[in-house]
Amino acid sequence: MFDSLKLSELPKIHCGILRKPSSTRPTIWIVEENGVRAVVKDYSTSKFLFRNSVGRFLVWRESKACRKMKNLKGIPSLYRVIDGLALVLEEIPGRNLEELEDRMEIPQAFFDALKDLVAGFHKRGLAHCDLKRAPNTLLGNDGLPYIIDWSASISEKEFGLFPLNLIYRRFLSDDYVAIIKMKLRHTPGAVTQKEREFYRYRSGPEKMLRGIRDRLRHILQKIV
């Protein structure tokens, strides 16, 4: 799928632009081939130094994460990587949760399915690390949750040694905390007392891990 697609052709053949580029952010194109639409996350439009260092690194990381989650329902399929600078990903028809805030109440079934989805990629050894950003979670037209933007994700293998394994567990926990945060915004009446306590919990070691996590997340967000 999209095997013949070239980056140089995108300005002429695209169906739309979801996001224009900046010095550090990729262009997000929409393309179509044989009736199938895809999203192209294209770092070739970034500045030379960024695209050939950080851009290539982020493409490599996100493609690696997508391959680990192959065939996991709720994660867009990776069609291909182009020249190490762009990802061609399945387009998910739907809206992100930021667009839906204050517009509709999201049913409990959506959050139950989202929790199952998070458990699914955790079993494959991945933490998303950026689920608290509302645009990264989509409500598909089929009513199911989808999670996008995996460039900040980390794997269990990368954080296998002590004390990194404790930080990895904190990021796993954060993915679930993000779900509670979404529920508080969209369906506050469905948040249980147990979930509220989990969302607010702070112990001494917990505060230390959160501090380390926050510094690491700040670094990741600087480059993605």
ABEGO torsion letter per residue (X at the ends): XGAABBAAAAAAABAEBABBBBAABBBBBBBBBGGBBBBBBBAAABBAAAAABAAAAAAAAAAAAAAAABGBBGBBBBABBBGGABBBBBBBBEBBAAAABGABBBBAAAAAAAAAAAAAAAAAGBBAGAAABAAABBBBAAGBBBBBGAAABBBAAAAABOAAAAAAAAAAAAAAAAAAAAAAAABAAABBAAAAAAAABBBAAAAAAAAAAAAAAAAAAAAX
